[in-house]
Amino acid sequence: MAIPMRRTILARLLMTVVLLGGAISSFFLDWRTNHLLNPAWPPHARFHGALLLFFLAGVSATCIWLLWRRSAEPSVAFQVAALVSASFWTPFFYVTTLLPEANLWAGPAGARPRIAGVQFYPNVITAAFCLILTGVSYWLSPEKTAAER
């Protein structure tokens, strides 16, 4: 197997892990009492939260299909998948600036994790990791064909 083909397969696998992992973990982490099943959440907020989970699952599945199907323009699939991934993960870094009433922490108020006394958010670390994997996958992805330039 040629090196470019190995790179493409590795890129597809990495992007699939990010997309599938994000969709599955979002259901696992958000369909609980600290999110969608939280009695303090208004019913319409729960509706929008659940809608987002199903939308993420649908677009992630679509991107995975694009990545693995035969195509004359495989780089387009990577561009779409990378944009979808980035559109989901980058808001972790700015949404609380745009909506100051929002909070990155879903646990009890006084239980935010700390490392060496510095507060951190596990979901932001996860988002950073997923964005790094997205970038690596895109970097490994196939070169554009003449028709795509």
C-alpha positions as CSV (number, residue, x, y, z in Angstrom):
1,M,0.0,0.0,0.0
2,A,1.4,3.4,-1.0
3,I,2.2,6.0,1.6
4,P,-0.5,8.4,0.3
5,M,-3.1,5.7,0.7
6,R,-2.0,5.0,4.3
7,R,-2.2,8.7,5.1
8,T,-5.7,8.8,3.7
9,I,-6.9,5.8,5.7
10,L,-5.3,7.2,8.8
11,A,-7.0,10.6,8.1
12,R,-10.4,8.9,7.6
13,L,-10.0,6.9,10.8
14,L,-9.0,10.0,12.9
15,M,-11.8,12.1,11.6
16,T,-14.3,9.2,12.1
17,V,-13.2,8.9,15.7
18,V,-13.7,12.6,16.3
19,L,-17.1,12.6,14.6
20,L,-18.5,9.4,16.0
21,G,-16.9,9.9,19.4
22,G,-18.4,13.4,19.7
23,A,-21.9,12.3,18.7
24,I,-21.9,9.2,21.0
25,S,-20.2,10.9,24.0
26,S,-22.6,13.9,23.7
27,F,-25.6,11.6,24.1
28,F,-23.9,9.7,26.9
29,L,-22.9,12.9,28.8
30,D,-25.9,15.1,28.0
31,W,-28.8,12.8,28.4
32,R,-28.5,12.9,32.2
33,T,-29.8,14.8,35.2
34,N,-27.1,17.4,34.9
35,H,-28.3,18.4,31.4
36,L,-31.4,17.3,29.5
37,L,-33.1,15.5,32.4
38,N,-32.3,18.3,34.8
39,P,-35.7,19.3,36.4
40,A,-34.5,22.9,36.6
41,W,-34.3,23.1,32.8
42,P,-37.4,24.6,31.1
43,P,-39.1,22.0,28.8
44,H,-38.2,24.1,25.7
45,A,-34.5,24.2,26.6
46,R,-34.6,20.4,26.9
47,F,-36.2,20.3,23.4
48,H,-33.4,22.4,22.0
49,G,-30.7,20.3,23.8
50,A,-32.1,17.1,22.4
51,L,-32.5,18.6,19.0
52,L,-28.8,19.5,19.0
53,L,-27.8,16.0,20.0
54,F,-29.8,14.4,17.1
55,F,-28.6,17.1,14.7
56,L,-25.0,16.4,15.7
57,A,-25.5,12.6,15.2
58,G,-27.0,13.2,11.8
59,V,-24.4,15.5,10.4
60,S,-21.6,13.3,11.9
61,A,-23.1,10.3,10.2
62,T,-23.3,12.2,7.0
63,C,-19.7,13.3,7.2
64,I,-18.6,9.7,8.0
65,W,-20.4,8.5,4.9
66,L,-18.8,11.3,2.8
67,L,-15.3,10.3,4.1
68,W,-15.6,6.6,3.3
69,R,-17.6,6.6,0.0
70,R,-15.8,6.4,-3.3
71,S,-15.4,9.8,-4.8
72,A,-13.5,11.6,-7.5
73,E,-13.0,14.5,-5.0
74,P,-12.1,12.9,-1.6
75,S,-10.7,16.1,-0.3
76,V,-14.2,17.7,-0.4
77,A,-15.3,15.1,2.2
78,F,-12.4,16.1,4.5
79,Q,-13.2,19.8,4.1
80,V,-16.8,19.2,5.0
81,A,-16.0,16.9,7.9
82,A,-13.4,19.4,9.3
83,L,-15.8,22.3,9.1
84,V,-18.5,20.3,10.8
85,S,-16.1,19.2,13.5
86,A,-14.8,22.7,14.0
87,S,-18.3,24.2,14.1
88,F,-19.2,21.9,17.0
89,W,-16.0,22.1,19.0
90,T,-14.8,25.7,18.6
91,P,-17.8,27.3,20.5
92,F,-16.4,25.8,23.7
93,F,-13.8,28.5,23.6
94,Y,-16.1,31.5,23.0
95,V,-19.8,30.8,23.7
96,T,-19.5,32.0,27.3
97,T,-18.2,35.3,26.0
98,L,-21.2,35.7,23.7
99,L,-23.6,34.4,26.3
100,P,-22.2,35.4,29.7
101,E,-25.2,33.6,31.5
102,A,-23.9,30.3,30.1
103,N,-21.5,28.2,32.1
104,L,-19.0,25.5,30.9
105,W,-19.4,23.5,34.1
106,A,-22.4,21.2,34.4
107,G,-21.6,19.8,37.9
108,P,-22.2,21.1,41.4
109,A,-21.3,24.8,41.8
110,G,-18.4,24.2,44.2
111,A,-17.0,21.1,42.6
112,R,-15.1,22.5,39.6
113,P,-12.0,20.5,39.0
114,R,-8.6,22.1,39.7
115,I,-5.0,21.3,38.7
116,A,-2.4,22.9,40.9
117,G,-5.0,25.3,42.2
118,V,-6.1,26.4,38.7
119,Q,-9.7,25.8,37.7
120,F,-10.2,23.9,34.4
121,Y,-13.0,22.5,32.4
122,P,-12.8,18.9,31.2
123,N,-15.1,19.6,28.2
124,V,-12.8,22.4,27.0
125,I,-9.8,20.0,27.2
126,T,-11.9,17.5,25.2
127,A,-12.8,20.2,22.6
128,A,-9.1,21.1,22.2
129,F,-8.2,17.5,21.8
130,C,-10.9,16.9,19.2
131,L,-9.8,20.1,17.3
132,I,-6.2,18.9,17.3
133,L,-7.3,15.5,15.9
134,T,-9.5,17.3,13.3
135,G,-6.5,19.4,12.3
136,V,-4.2,16.3,12.0
137,S,-6.8,14.4,10.0
138,Y,-7.2,17.4,7.7
139,W,-3.4,17.7,7.3
140,L,-3.2,14.0,6.4
141,S,-6.1,14.2,4.0
142,P,-5.6,13.7,0.3
143,E,-4.3,16.6,-1.8
144,K,-6.8,18.5,-4.0
145,T,-7.2,17.2,-7.5
146,A,-6.8,19.6,-10.5
147,A,-10.6,19.7,-10.8
148,E,-10.9,20.9,-7.2
149,R,-8.4,23.7,-7.5
